[in-house]
Amino acid sequence: MPAELEFATKPELGRQILADLRGEGTLPPWVTGDEVYGRDPGLRDWLEEQRTGYVLGVPKSMPVTLGSGRAARADAVLRLIAPKAWTIDSCGAGSKGERRYAWAWRPLPVPAITC
């Protein structure tokens, strides 16, 4: 490995790729990622600075700040969403067959997640 290369986490590498896209004028309007990316506050902050929407997974135990200012675990916040607010849809067939995902919208203050 060349000496000039420095260690970077997956979220930092992702942010670098997105910064390159921004520099080229091709930054997408929104991005998605799993918990590895969602638990990184620096990546979320950078996306918000760029005004780029994101849907990033977070661990169920991650604290989420509600509009009241009260913090709760992410899985507890999910229980506050009415059953009729959920949409279940497929993201298409993959190597493990068709997967169906449940989606719901819960507005949160910015920053919504505290670490």
KAGI-V608249 format. One record per residue. RES is the residue in one small letter. OMEGA is omega as a letter, one per 40 degrees, with the letter a starting at -180 (* if undefined). D_FIRST is the distance of its C-alpha to the first C-alpha in whole Angstrom. Layout:
BEGIN
RES:OMEGA:D_FIRST / RES:OMEGA:D_FIRST
END
This chain:
BEGIN
m:i:0 / p:a:4 / a:a:6 / e:i:9 / l:i:7 / e:i:10 / f:i:11 / a:i:14 / t:i:16 / k:i:17 / p:i:20 / e:i:18 / l:i:16 / g:i:20 / r:i:21 / q:i:19 / i:i:20 / l:i:24 / a:i:23 / d:i:22 / l:i:25 / r:i:27 / g:i:26 / e:a:27 / g:a:31 / t:i:30 / l:a:29 / p:a:31 / p:i:34 / w:i:33 / v:i:30 / t:i:30 / g:a:27 / d:a:28 / e:i:28 / v:a:24 / y:a:25 / g:a:28 / r:a:28 / d:a:26 / p:i:28 / g:i:26 / l:i:26 / r:i:29 / d:a:30 / w:i:28 / l:i:30 / e:i:33 / e:a:33 / q:a:32 / r:i:35 / t:i:33 / g:i:35 / y:i:33 / v:a:33 / l:i:31 / g:i:31 / v:i:32 / p:a:33 / k:a:37 / s:a:37 / m:i:35 / p:i:38 / v:i:39 / t:i:42 / l:a:45 / g:i:47 / s:a:49 / g:i:47 / r:i:47 / a:i:43 / a:i:43 / r:a:41 / a:a:39 / d:i:41 / a:i:44 / v:i:44 / l:a:44 / r:i:47 / l:a:49 / i:a:48 / a:i:52 / p:a:51 / k:i:53 / a:a:50 / w:i:47 / t:i:46 / i:a:45 / d:i:43 / s:i:41 / c:i:38 / g:a:38 / a:i:38 / g:a:34 / s:i:33 / k:a:35 / g:a:38 / e:i:39 / r:i:39 / r:a:41 / y:i:40 / a:a:42 / w:i:42 / a:a:44 / w:i:44 / r:i:44 / p:i:44 / l:i:43 / p:i:43 / v:e:40 / p:a:37 / a:a:38 / i:i:36 / t:i:36 / c:*:33
END
